[in-house]
Amino acid sequence: MPSAPDATLIETERLRFVFQQLPLTLSVTLLNAALTAFVLAPVTSHAALSVWLALIATLVAVRFALRPVFFRRRPEGTESRFWAAVSVLGAFLAGSLWGGGLALMFPANETTQLFLSFVIGGMCAGSVTVNFSHFPTAAAFILPASLPLAVCLLVEGSGSRDVSALMVVIFAGSLCSSSLRAHRSFGQRLMLQYALRRQRLKLSQANERLQAEIAERRTIQETLHQSQKMEAIGHLTGGIAHDFNNLLQVVVGNLNLIRRLSAGNDKVVRYALAAEQAAKRGADLTGSLLAYARRQAQRTERMDVNRLLQEFEPLLLRTLGGTIDFRMEVSAPVPACEADPTHFQSAILNLVINARDAMPQGGVLSVRSGVEILEAGDLAGNADASPGRFVAVSVQDSGEGMTPEVLARVFEPFFTTKEIGKGSGLGLSQVYGFARQSGGHVRLISAPGEGTCATICLPVAPDPEEGMAAASGAADA
């Protein structure tokens, strides 16, 4: 048995087929009525015939006017029952006019009686043909159109007329039976169509979910691959930088001794000083590499990001120059976080310098602070951070933006898109290392021609009052 929604849909579809066939049904009705009137005109009352024709024409006009209303309303649910009643009533009235009207005007001439039997039989067969989808409509015409004819034939009283009456009843019954089978077959076909449509929809939805899962898996794999690559580079870089830094410390110490012991030899002192300065620049370079590898020494403390940014604003303005519209949006209070203030300001300076270099013709640069809640999916590939609340500081520019290929490598040490001598390729590496070593996250969003937004997320520091309350509760217990 179909479910309630399916039954309603099937009923609506049955009626749609019936109303689609109405122009043909009504045209045949008018044509047959005209022919019948022509045949009956010599043997029946003209007044009765005129009334009969007028009633048929009126009913045809009403039914034809209701057809566009049905298609305009597109009935569903309980409204379908109303239109089913309209269809059945229209067919019943039409059948009654044919059966009852011709019974009242039934001629005595046997030839004319056979003609009427032929016309009504054809009309009943036509009703099955055009109303096959809706059995009640077909039966509502067949029974009132044919049974009065059978009664009229029985009233004649002759054996041949009795046989004719029986044949009319059998014919009407067989037509009703055929209409019922067509009605059921139509419903089964619709049920199969709706079932197929549902299965197609389920398959489409399953395919969409599968495609989404494939895309998500591909993204996770790419993120994991990138994270593993960055981790491997970090281990390699950190090991080399650590050993090289130890060697540089020995070189700097010995150069310092040479400079002191050669105090009377200006030439040696000058060479030793130049070598010592170069060694210190190498030490700074290894410091950047250690920051990327997350092995940099940090002095972590609770800090107010907004206060640090406001203190840092004059230096950022001097760094940017006069061609860039700088906007600092840190008015809303944010919770404290735990990080190294010096390294935080260095990371922001690196981001601002990169943004400035991406806008050689000037533009707009804004620094914003706020709070974000990052889930595990947002931290995919970042094993140093845990989901939770973060203080987020964003540096957004209106510059050239980056292609996906550049964006995938932007945190790698020594990778730069700047000209030779204009960038070491370690600025964003330091930002990456600082955020990860602080238990936070760094996110870059960029597209060619749409600028870049870099966001450093630092975990919110625990509330010391809550910690003291928890410790006090444990002591009381």
C-alpha positions in Angstrom: 0.0 0.0 0.0 1.3 3.5 -0.8 2.1 5.8 2.1 -0.1 8.8 2.7 2.1 11.3 0.8 2.4 8.9 -2.1 -1.4 8.4 -2.2 -2.0 12.1 -2.4 0.6 12.5 -5.1 -0.9 9.7 -7.1 -4.5 11.1 -6.7 -3.3 14.5 -8.0 -1.5 12.9 -10.9 -4.7 10.9 -11.8 -6.7 14.1 -11.9 -4.1 15.9 -13.9 -4.5 13.3 -16.7 -8.3 13.6 -16.6 -8.2 17.4 -16.9 -5.6 17.2 -19.6 -8.1 15.1 -21.7 -11.1 17.4 -21.1 -10.8 19.4 -24.4 -11.1 16.1 -26.3 -13.8 14.7 -24.1 -16.0 17.9 -24.3 -15.4 18.3 -28.1 -16.6 14.7 -28.7 -19.6 15.3 -26.4 -20.7 18.4 -28.3 -20.2 16.7 -31.7 -22.2 13.6 -30.7 -24.9 15.7 -29.1 -25.4 17.6 -32.4 -25.5 14.4 -34.5 -28.0 12.8 -32.0 -30.2 15.9 -32.1 -30.2 15.8 -35.9 -31.3 12.1 -35.9 -34.0 12.6 -33.2 -35.4 15.8 -34.6 -38.0 14.1 -36.8 -39.2 11.7 -34.0 -39.2 13.8 -30.8 -40.3 17.1 -29.4 -38.2 20.1 -30.5 -38.7 21.8 -27.2 -37.4 18.8 -25.2 -34.5 18.4 -27.7 -33.6 22.1 -27.4 -33.6 21.9 -23.5 -31.4 18.8 -23.7 -28.9 20.4 -26.0 -28.8 23.6 -23.9 -28.1 21.6 -20.7 -25.3 19.6 -22.4 -23.7 22.8 -23.8 -23.9 24.6 -20.4 -22.3 21.6 -18.7 -19.5 21.5 -21.3 -18.8 25.2 -20.8 -18.6 24.9 -17.0 -16.3 21.9 -17.1 -14.1 23.6 -19.7 -13.9 26.8 -17.5 -12.8 24.7 -14.5 -9.9 23.1 -16.3 -7.5 26.1 -16.2 -8.4 26.7 -12.6 -7.3 23.2 -11.7 -3.9 23.6 -13.4 -3.4 27.1 -11.9 -4.0 25.9 -8.4 -2.0 22.7 -8.7 -4.0 21.0 -5.9 -2.4 18.9 -3.2 -3.6 17.1 -0.1 -7.2 17.7 0.9 -7.7 20.0 -2.0 -7.2 17.0 -4.4 -10.2 15.4 -2.9 -12.3 18.4 -3.8 -11.2 18.3 -7.4 -11.8 14.6 -7.5 -15.4 15.3 -6.4 -15.6 18.0 -9.1 -14.4 15.5 -11.8 -16.8 12.8 -10.7 -19.7 15.2 -10.5 -19.0 16.6 -13.9 -18.9 13.1 -15.4 -22.0 12.0 -13.5 -24.0 15.0 -14.8 -22.8 14.4 -18.3 -23.8 10.6 -18.1 -27.1 11.5 -16.6 -27.9 13.9 -19.4 -27.1 11.3 -22.0 -28.8 8.4 -20.3 -31.7 10.2 -18.6 -32.3 12.6 -21.5 -32.4 10.0 -24.2 -34.6 7.7 -22.0 -37.2 10.5 -21.8 -37.0 11.0 -25.6 -36.6 7.3 -26.4 -38.0 6.7 -29.9 -40.3 3.9 -30.9 -38.4 3.3 -34.1 -36.1 0.3 -33.7 -33.5 1.7 -36.1 -33.2 5.0 -34.1 -33.0 2.9 -30.9 -30.0 1.0 -32.3 -28.4 4.3 -33.3 -28.8 5.6 -29.7 -27.4 2.4 -28.4 -24.4 2.7 -30.7 -23.8 6.4 -29.7 -24.1 5.7 -25.9 -21.9 2.6 -26.2 -19.2 4.7 -28.0 -19.5 7.5 -25.5 -19.0 5.0 -22.6 -16.0 3.4 -24.4 -14.5 6.8 -24.9 -15.0 7.6 -21.2 -12.8 4.6 -20.4 -10.2 5.8 -22.9 -9.9 9.4 -21.7 -10.5 8.8 -18.0 -8.5 5.6 -17.6 -6.3 7.1 -14.9 -9.3 7.8 -12.6 -11.9 5.0 -12.2 -14.5 7.0 -10.3 -14.7 9.6 -13.1 -15.1 6.9 -15.8 -17.7 4.9 -13.8 -19.6 8.1 -13.0 -20.3 8.6 -16.7 -20.7 4.9 -17.8 -23.4 3.9 -15.3 -25.9 6.8 -15.6 -25.4 6.9 -19.4 -26.0 3.2 -20.1 -28.4 1.9 -17.4 -31.4 4.1 -18.4 -30.9 2.7 -22.0 -31.2 -0.9 -20.6 -34.3 0.0 -18.7 -35.9 1.6 -21.8 -35.2 -1.6 -23.8 -36.6 -3.8 -21.0 -39.8 -1.7 -21.0 -40.4 -2.5 -24.7 -41.1 -6.1 -23.5 -40.0 -8.0 -26.6 -37.4 -10.8 -26.5 -34.9 -9.1 -28.8 -35.1 -5.9 -26.7 -34.5 -7.9 -23.5 -31.4 -9.4 -25.0 -30.3 -6.0 -26.1 -30.8 -4.7 -22.5 -28.7 -7.5 -21.2 -26.0 -6.8 -23.7 -26.0 -3.1 -22.6 -25.6 -4.1 -19.0 -22.8 -6.6 -19.8 -21.1 -4.0 -21.9 -21.3 -1.4 -19.2 -20.0 -3.9 -16.6 -17.0 -4.9 -18.8 -16.2 -1.2 -19.4 -16.2 -0.5 -15.7 -14.0 -3.6 -15.1 -11.5 -2.5 -17.8 -11.5 1.0 -16.3 -10.8 -0.3 -12.8 -7.8 -2.4 -14.1 -6.5 0.6 -16.0 -6.9 2.7 -12.8 -4.9 0.2 -10.8 -2.2 -0.2 -13.4 -1.8 3.6 -13.6 -1.4 3.8 -9.9 1.2 1.0 -9.8 3.2 2.8 -12.6 3.1 6.0 -10.7 4.3 4.3 -7.5 7.2 2.8 -9.4 8.1 6.2 -10.8 8.0 7.8 -7.4 10.0 5.0 -5.9 12.6 5.3 -8.7 12.7 9.1 -8.2 13.3 8.6 -4.4 16.1 6.1 -5.1 17.6 8.5 -7.6 17.5 11.3 -5.1 19.1 9.1 -2.4 21.8 8.1 -4.9 22.4 11.7 -5.8 22.6 12.7 -2.1 24.9 9.7 -1.4 27.1 10.7 -4.3 27.2 14.3 -3.0 28.2 13.1 0.4 30.8 10.8 -1.1 32.3 13.6 -3.2 32.3 15.9 -0.1 34.1 13.1 2.0 36.6 12.6 -0.8 37.3 16.3 -1.0 37.6 16.5 2.8 39.9 13.4 2.8 42.0 15.0 0.1 42.3 18.2 2.0 43.2 16.4 5.2 45.9 14.4 3.3 47.3 17.5 1.7 47.3 19.2 5.1 49.0 16.3 6.8 51.5 16.1 4.0 52.3 19.8 4.3 52.5 19.4 8.1 54.9 16.5 7.8 57.0 18.3 5.3 57.2 21.4 7.6 57.9 19.2 10.6 60.8 17.5 8.7 62.2 20.8 7.5 61.9 22.1 11.1 63.8 19.2 12.6 66.5 19.5 10.0 66.7 23.3 10.3 66.7 23.2 14.1 69.5 20.7 14.3 71.7 22.5 11.8 70.9 25.9 13.3 71.7 24.7 16.8 75.1 23.2 15.9 75.9 26.2 13.7 75.0 28.6 16.5 77.4 26.8 18.8 80.2 27.2 16.3 79.4 30.9 15.8 79.6 31.4 19.5 83.1 30.0 19.5 84.0 32.2 16.5 82.6 35.3 18.1 84.4 34.6 21.4 87.7 34.1 19.7 87.3 37.2 17.5 86.6 39.1 20.7 89.8 37.9 22.2 91.8 38.6 19.1 90.4 42.2 19.1 91.4 42.7 22.7 94.9 41.2 22.4 95.6 43.3 19.3 94.6 46.6 20.8 97.7 48.2 19.5 97.3 47.0 15.9 94.4 49.0 14.3 94.4 47.0 11.2 94.0 43.6 13.0 91.3 45.2 15.3 89.4 46.5 12.3 89.4 43.1 10.5 88.5 41.3 13.8 85.6 43.7 14.4 84.2 43.2 10.8 84.5 39.4 11.2 82.8 39.6 14.6 79.9 41.7 13.2 79.4 39.2 10.4 79.4 36.3 12.9 76.8 38.1 14.9 74.6 38.5 11.8 75.0 34.8 11.3 73.9 34.2 14.9 70.8 36.3 14.2 70.1 34.1 11.2 70.4 31.0 13.2 68.1 32.5 15.8 65.5 32.9 13.1 66.0 29.3 12.1 65.7 28.2 15.7 62.4 30.2 16.0 61.0 28.4 13.0 62.1 25.0 14.5 60.4 26.1 17.7 63.6 25.8 19.7 63.9 29.5 20.5 64.2 30.6 24.1 61.1 32.4 25.1 60.1 34.4 28.2 56.4 33.5 28.4 54.1 35.7 30.5 50.5 36.8 30.7 50.1 39.7 28.2 47.5 42.1 27.1 47.5 42.0 23.3 45.7 45.3 22.8 48.1 47.2 25.1 51.1 45.8 23.3 49.7 46.7 19.9 48.9 50.2 20.9 52.4 50.7 22.3 53.8 49.2 19.1 51.7 51.4 16.8 54.2 54.3 16.4 56.9 52.0 15.2 54.5 50.3 12.8 53.5 53.7 11.4 57.2 54.6 10.8 57.8 51.3 9.1 54.9 51.7 6.7 55.6 55.2 5.4 53.0 57.7 4.1 51.6 55.7 1.1 49.7 53.2 3.1 46.4 53.9 5.0 47.0 52.2 8.4 44.1 51.2 10.6 44.4 49.8 14.2 41.2 48.2 15.4 41.8 47.0 18.9 39.1 48.9 20.9 37.2 45.8 22.0 38.7 44.1 25.1 40.2 40.7 24.7 41.3 38.2 27.4 44.9 37.8 28.3 47.1 35.2 26.6 50.4 33.6 27.5 53.4 34.3 25.1 56.6 36.1 24.8 55.8 39.8 24.3 59.0 40.6 22.5 58.6 37.7 20.0 54.9 38.6 19.6 55.8 42.2 18.6 58.5 40.8 16.3 56.0 38.5 14.6 53.5 41.4 14.1 56.3 43.5 12.6 57.2 40.7 10.2 53.6 40.5 9.0 53.3 44.3 8.6 56.6 44.5 6.6 55.4 41.7 4.3 52.0 43.5 3.9 53.8 46.7 3.1 56.0 45.0 0.5 52.9 43.5 -1.1 51.5 47.1 -1.7 54.3 48.9 -3.6 51.8 51.5 -4.9 50.1 52.0 -1.5 46.9 50.6 -0.1 45.1 49.8 3.1 46.5 47.8 6.0 44.5 47.0 9.1 45.5 45.3 12.4 42.6 43.8 14.4 42.3 41.8 17.6 39.5 39.6 18.7 38.6 36.1 20.1 38.1 33.0 18.0 37.0 29.4 19.0 39.0 26.9 17.0 37.9 23.3 16.6 40.0 20.3 15.9 39.2 20.6 12.2 40.6 24.2 12.2 43.8 23.0 13.7 44.4 20.1 11.3 48.1 19.3 11.0 49.0 21.4 14.0 49.9 19.1 16.9 51.1 22.0 19.1 47.7 23.5 19.6 44.5 22.2 21.3 41.0 23.2 20.4 39.5 26.1 22.5 39.5 29.8 22.8 42.2 31.9 21.2 43.1 35.6 21.1 43.3 36.3 17.3 45.4 39.2 15.9 44.9 39.7 12.1 47.0 41.7 9.7 45.1 42.3 6.5 46.3 44.2 3.4 44.8 45.1 0.0 47.9 44.1 -1.9 48.7 41.7 -4.7 47.8 38.5 -2.9 49.3 35.0 -3.4 48.7 32.1 -5.7 47.8 28.7 -4.1 51.3 27.4 -5.1 53.0 30.3 -3.2 50.6 30.0 -0.3 51.5 26.3 0.1 55.2 27.2 0.6 55.1 30.6 2.3 56.2 29.3 5.7 59.2 27.4 4.5 62.5 29.0 5.6 64.4 30.9 2.8 61.3 30.7 0.5 60.6 34.2 -0.8 59.0 35.8 -3.9 61.0 39.0 -3.4 64.0 40.0 -5.6 67.4 38.8 -4.6 68.8 40.8 -1.7 65.3 42.2 -0.7 64.2 39.4 1.6 65.7 36.5 3.5 62.6 34.3 3.4 62.6 34.0 7.2 60.0 36.5 8.3 57.0 34.3 8.0 59.0 31.3 9.2 59.6 33.2 12.5 55.9 34.0 12.7 55.1 30.3 12.1 57.6 29.1 14.7 56.5 31.7 17.3 52.8 30.8 17.0 53.4 27.0 17.2 55.9 27.3 20.1 53.3 29.4 22.0 50.7 26.6 21.6 48.8 28.7 19.0 48.1 28.7 15.3 48.8 30.9 12.3 46.4 31.1 9.3 46.9 32.7 6.0 44.1 33.5 3.5 45.0 35.0 0.2 44.1 35.1 -3.5 45.7 36.9 -6.4 44.3 40.5 -6.6 42.4 40.2 -3.3 45.1 40.8 -0.8 46.2 38.7 2.2 44.9 38.2 5.7 47.4 36.7 8.2 46.1 35.7 11.6 48.1 34.7 14.7 46.0 32.8 17.2 47.4 32.5 20.8 45.6 30.4 23.4 43.7 32.3 26.1 45.5 32.2 29.4 43.8 30.4 32.3 42.0 32.7 34.8 44.3 32.9 37.9 41.2 33.4 40.1 39.6 30.2 38.9 42.9 28.4 39.5 43.1 29.7 43.1 39.4 28.8 43.7 40.0 25.3 42.4 43.1 25.0 44.7 41.2 26.3 47.6 38.4 23.8 47.0 40.9 20.9 46.8 42.5 22.0 50.1 39.1 22.3 51.9 38.2 18.8 50.7 
